[in-house]
Amino acid sequence: MRKHRRSSKRTRRHWRVVVTVALLFAVVFCVLFYQYRGHWLRKWQCEVTYPRGYDIHGIDISHYQGDIDWAELQRDGAIDSCPIRFVMIKATEGADQVDEKFERNFRKAREHGFTRGAYHFYSTQSPSIDQAQAFISKVRLERGDLPPVLDVEKKPKEQSREDFRRDILTWLLMVEHHYGVKPIIYTYHKFKLEYLDDSLFNQFPYWIAHYYVDSVEYQGPWKFWQHTDVGRLPGIDGEVDFNVYNGSYYDFLQMTIR
């Protein structure tokens, strides 16, 4: 009899553990689904929507897109029936990393008639001065190119907000001094609002990353909008980011290096 009672208690404890784990799993799933529901739904449906009212479309690429067939992209590539006007290309990351496809992509983009730009992925592991020097040493921008881009998406956990902002501004000012144009800041809209949304940083053109929404929620001025990361185009294997420019083609050309 006692053995039976002990067995019953173990069984009840076992089921309590099972139920607790199941509830925790359900909570985590609900939180993740709510946060990323748009992304997952679009992935499952293989659906890409296009923002209305924009005529200037472009893409951004790195080594993740592999070897691009630039002739096919030029001949058959279009976004929402509009020709691809610009290509943003990853150049550097941190203080010593160069994207393995940068030189080829940067050269091919110009050869095939695309307006090109180069971006630096900001690292939380390297001084901003070293990162600016790394970009400057590897990227030679020419007339007709877009201004350089700083892709910043994270703040070092141990760094204060003030020191982080100072380091980002250091990169921007060093690069502006070298190329003679104001760099573009690329980041997610929430990150911009938290760290870089004031007159000090609003003087630099803003490229907003905001997926799976019908319109930009950011209320300040912006120049580019990366609206999806699941685009598909002839000449590129796999998915690629789609972007639009906020303005006329004349305004777009005025933004390039002259």
Backbone torsions as a table, in degrees:
resi	resn	phi	psi	omega
1	MET	NA	-45.9	178.7
2	ARG	-63.4	-39.7	178.2
3	LYS	-61.1	-39.8	179.1
4	HIS	-64.6	-41.5	178.7
5	ARG	-63.0	-43.1	178.9
6	ARG	-61.6	-39.4	178.7
7	SER	-64.1	-39.7	179.4
8	SER	-65.7	-39.6	178.8
9	LYS	-64.8	-42.3	178.4
10	ARG	-62.6	-39.0	179.8
11	THR	-64.2	-42.4	179.6
12	ARG	-65.3	-41.9	177.5
13	ARG	-61.9	-41.7	179.4
14	HIS	-58.9	-45.5	-178.1
15	TRP	-71.0	-32.0	175.4
16	ARG	-63.0	-41.6	177.8
17	VAL	-63.1	-45.1	-179.9
18	VAL	-60.0	-46.0	-179.0
19	VAL	-65.3	-40.9	179.5
20	THR	-62.5	-46.5	178.8
21	VAL	-62.1	-41.5	179.6
22	ALA	-63.3	-41.2	178.6
23	LEU	-65.3	-42.3	178.0
24	LEU	-62.2	-42.9	177.9
25	PHE	-60.6	-43.2	-179.7
26	ALA	-63.4	-40.4	179.5
27	VAL	-64.5	-47.2	179.7
28	VAL	-60.8	-43.1	179.7
29	PHE	-61.6	-43.7	-179.4
30	CYS	-63.5	-41.4	179.4
31	VAL	-63.9	-47.4	-179.5
32	LEU	-65.6	-40.3	179.9
33	PHE	-63.9	-41.2	179.6
34	TYR	-64.7	-40.0	-177.2
35	GLN	-71.8	-38.6	-173.9
36	TYR	-115.6	20.8	-173.4
37	ARG	-59.5	-40.6	179.8
38	GLY	-63.8	-43.4	-179.5
39	HIS	-62.5	-48.3	-178.2
40	TRP	-65.5	-42.0	-178.9
41	LEU	-62.5	-42.9	179.4
42	ARG	-66.9	-38.0	177.5
43	LYS	-61.7	-47.8	-177.4
44	TRP	-65.6	-36.2	-176.5
45	GLN	-88.4	-7.2	-176.5
46	CYS	53.7	38.7	-175.1
47	GLU	-105.8	131.8	173.5
48	VAL	-121.5	121.6	176.3
49	THR	-99.6	154.8	-176.4
50	TYR	-117.4	131.1	177.8
51	PRO	-61.2	141.8	-179.9
52	ARG	-86.0	145.1	171.5
53	GLY	91.2	12.3	179.9
54	TYR	-122.3	132.7	-177.8
55	ASP	-106.7	-17.6	-175.8
56	ILE	-102.7	109.4	-176.2
57	HIS	-114.1	153.0	178.3
58	GLY	-160.1	179.2	-178.8
59	ILE	-132.4	163.9	168.1
60	ASP	-127.4	143.1	-170.0
61	ILE	-138.5	163.4	172.9
62	SER	-152.9	-165.4	179.4
63	HIS	-65.0	-17.2	179.9
64	TYR	-63.4	-23.9	178.7
65	GLN	-83.8	-1.6	177.0
66	GLY	67.7	-150.6	179.0
67	ASP	-84.7	111.6	-178.3
68	ILE	-84.4	136.8	172.6
69	ASP	-85.9	92.7	-172.4
70	TRP	-67.8	-32.9	178.2
71	ALA	-65.0	-43.3	178.8
72	GLU	-67.5	-39.9	178.4
73	LEU	-62.1	-41.7	178.9
74	GLN	-67.6	-39.8	-175.1
75	ARG	-76.6	-43.5	-170.3
76	ASP	-116.3	-9.5	-176.1
77	GLY	-74.4	129.7	176.5
78	ALA	-155.6	149.6	178.1
79	ILE	-121.1	118.6	-177.8
80	ASP	53.6	43.2	179.3
81	SER	67.5	10.2	178.1
82	CYS	-107.4	141.3	178.0
83	PRO	-64.9	151.6	176.1
84	ILE	-77.0	121.1	-177.1
85	ARG	-95.4	-34.3	-173.7
86	PHE	-138.1	154.4	177.5
87	VAL	-134.2	118.2	174.0
88	MET	-91.9	130.6	-169.8
89	ILE	-124.5	129.1	177.3
90	LYS	-67.5	130.7	179.7
91	ALA	-108.6	-56.9	-171.9
92	THR	-137.3	165.0	175.7
93	GLU	-146.8	132.6	-179.8
94	GLY	63.7	-147.7	-176.0
95	ALA	-99.1	-8.4	-173.4
96	ASP	-148.5	7.9	-178.5
97	GLN	-104.9	129.9	175.0
98	VAL	-115.2	130.0	179.1
99	ASP	-59.8	130.0	-172.8
100	GLU	-64.4	-20.6	-179.6
101	LYS	-103.0	3.4	-171.8
102	PHE	-61.0	-53.7	-174.8
103	GLU	-58.2	-44.8	180.0
104	ARG	-66.6	-47.6	-178.8
105	ASN	-62.5	-41.1	-177.6
106	PHE	-65.6	-40.8	179.1
107	ARG	-70.3	-46.1	-176.8
108	LYS	-66.1	-36.0	179.5
109	ALA	-59.2	-43.9	180.0
110	ARG	-70.1	-40.8	-179.5
111	GLU	-60.8	-30.1	-176.1
112	HIS	-101.5	16.2	167.9
113	GLY	85.6	10.8	178.1
114	PHE	-89.1	143.2	169.3
115	THR	-73.8	125.8	-171.9
116	ARG	-112.4	155.8	174.2
117	GLY	-141.1	161.2	179.8
118	ALA	-126.8	139.1	-179.6
119	TYR	-127.1	153.6	177.4
120	HIS	-111.9	130.3	176.5
121	PHE	-90.7	115.1	-174.9
122	TYR	-72.7	130.9	179.4
123	SER	-103.1	143.4	176.2
124	THR	-83.0	0.2	-174.1
125	GLN	-104.3	-2.9	-174.2
126	SER	-131.2	148.1	175.6
127	PRO	-60.8	142.9	-176.4
128	SER	-64.8	-32.6	178.3
129	ILE	-61.6	-45.7	179.0
130	ASP	-63.9	-37.0	180.0
131	GLN	-68.1	-39.4	177.2
132	ALA	-64.5	-43.1	179.6
133	GLN	-64.9	-36.4	178.3
134	ALA	-63.5	-44.4	178.7
135	PHE	-63.3	-47.4	-178.1
136	ILE	-60.4	-38.2	-177.3
137	SER	-71.4	-22.1	-174.3
138	LYS	-107.0	-16.8	-172.3
139	VAL	-117.2	118.8	175.4
140	ARG	-109.1	103.6	179.6
141	LEU	-86.7	144.8	-177.1
142	GLU	-122.6	172.5	177.1
143	ARG	-57.8	132.7	-178.5
144	GLY	95.4	-11.3	176.6
145	ASP	-80.9	157.7	173.9
146	LEU	-77.3	158.4	177.7
147	PRO	-60.2	156.8	177.1
148	PRO	-63.0	155.5	-175.6
149	VAL	-123.6	137.2	169.9
150	LEU	-106.7	116.0	176.4
151	ASP	-94.2	106.1	-178.9
152	VAL	-124.2	123.2	-173.4
153	GLU	-129.5	-11.0	-178.3
154	LYS	-139.9	149.9	171.6
155	LYS	-109.2	135.0	176.3
156	PRO	-56.4	133.2	-175.4
157	LYS	-59.7	-37.7	-174.9
158	GLU	-85.4	-5.6	-176.2
159	GLN	-93.2	140.7	177.9
160	SER	-71.1	159.8	178.6
161	ARG	-60.4	-41.1	-178.4
162	GLU	-65.7	-44.4	-179.9
163	ASP	-67.3	-37.2	177.4
164	PHE	-62.4	-48.0	179.2
165	ARG	-61.0	-39.1	178.0
166	ARG	-62.5	-42.6	-179.5
167	ASP	-67.0	-40.8	177.9
168	ILE	-63.7	-42.9	178.8
169	LEU	-63.7	-36.5	177.7
170	THR	-59.7	-47.1	178.4
171	TRP	-59.8	-47.2	-176.7
172	LEU	-61.6	-44.8	-176.9
173	LEU	-71.0	-38.0	176.8
174	MET	-62.6	-45.2	-178.8
175	VAL	-69.5	-38.7	176.5
176	GLU	-61.5	-43.2	179.8
177	HIS	-62.0	-39.1	-177.8
178	HIS	-71.2	-45.7	-173.9
179	TYR	-93.8	-15.4	179.1
180	GLY	78.1	15.0	177.0
181	VAL	-138.3	154.6	178.5
182	LYS	-75.5	127.3	177.6
183	PRO	-66.5	159.3	175.9
184	ILE	-93.3	137.6	174.2
185	ILE	-98.2	122.5	173.4
186	TYR	-106.4	127.5	172.3
187	THR	-168.5	168.4	177.3
188	TYR	-71.7	150.8	-172.4
189	HIS	-63.6	-35.5	179.3
190	LYS	-67.9	-36.9	178.1
191	PHE	-66.7	-41.1	177.6
192	LYS	-60.3	-45.7	-178.9
193	LEU	-63.7	-34.8	-176.1
194	GLU	-79.0	-36.2	-170.6
195	TYR	-121.5	-29.3	-166.6
196	LEU	-128.8	26.4	-174.9
197	ASP	-109.2	77.1	174.4
198	ASP	-156.8	178.8	-174.4
199	SER	-61.0	-27.2	-180.0
200	LEU	-64.0	-40.9	-177.0
201	PHE	-102.1	-19.1	179.4
202	ASN	-71.7	-9.5	174.8
203	GLN	-71.7	-15.9	179.5
204	PHE	-97.4	138.9	178.6
205	PRO	-56.5	144.2	-175.3
206	TYR	-112.8	130.4	173.9
207	TRP	-111.6	108.9	-173.0
208	ILE	-92.8	135.6	172.5
209	ALA	-104.8	114.7	-178.3
210	HIS	-154.5	107.5	-172.5
211	TYR	-97.0	155.7	168.2
212	TYR	57.7	38.0	172.9
213	VAL	-129.6	155.9	-177.1
214	ASP	-82.7	-20.9	179.9
215	SER	-152.4	160.1	-179.8
216	VAL	-72.1	127.5	179.5
217	GLU	-85.9	-21.1	179.7
218	TYR	-63.9	132.8	-173.4
219	GLN	-90.9	-13.4	-179.6
220	GLY	-83.8	179.7	179.0
221	PRO	-71.7	145.9	176.5
222	TRP	-150.9	156.2	-177.0
223	LYS	-109.6	-39.1	-178.2
224	PHE	-127.0	150.5	178.0
225	TRP	-133.7	116.5	172.5
226	GLN	-88.3	104.8	-168.5
227	HIS	-101.6	-11.0	175.8
228	THR	-157.4	152.7	176.7
229	ASP	-115.5	15.0	-177.7
230	VAL	-124.7	31.4	177.2
231	GLY	-72.1	156.5	177.2
232	ARG	-131.1	137.3	-179.1
233	LEU	-143.9	148.1	173.1
234	PRO	-60.6	138.8	178.7
235	GLY	94.1	-9.9	179.6
236	ILE	-125.9	121.1	175.8
237	ASP	-79.0	133.3	178.5
238	GLY	85.3	-167.2	-173.7
239	GLU	-90.5	155.2	-179.5
240	VAL	-145.1	149.6	179.8
241	ASP	-74.9	138.6	174.8
242	PHE	-106.5	144.4	-178.6
243	ASN	-138.1	158.5	170.6
244	VAL	-128.4	156.1	174.1
245	TYR	-103.2	138.0	-176.5
246	ASN	-94.0	83.9	-179.7
247	GLY	158.3	-178.6	179.9
248	SER	-80.4	168.5	178.1
249	TYR	-66.0	-32.9	176.1
250	TYR	-63.5	-46.1	177.8
251	ASP	-60.4	-40.7	179.7
252	PHE	-59.9	-46.8	179.9
253	LEU	-65.6	-34.0	178.8
254	GLN	-66.2	-21.7	-179.1
255	MET	-78.7	-20.5	-176.8
256	THR	-72.8	163.4	179.4
257	ILE	-68.2	134.3	-174.3
258	ARG	-123.3	NA	NA
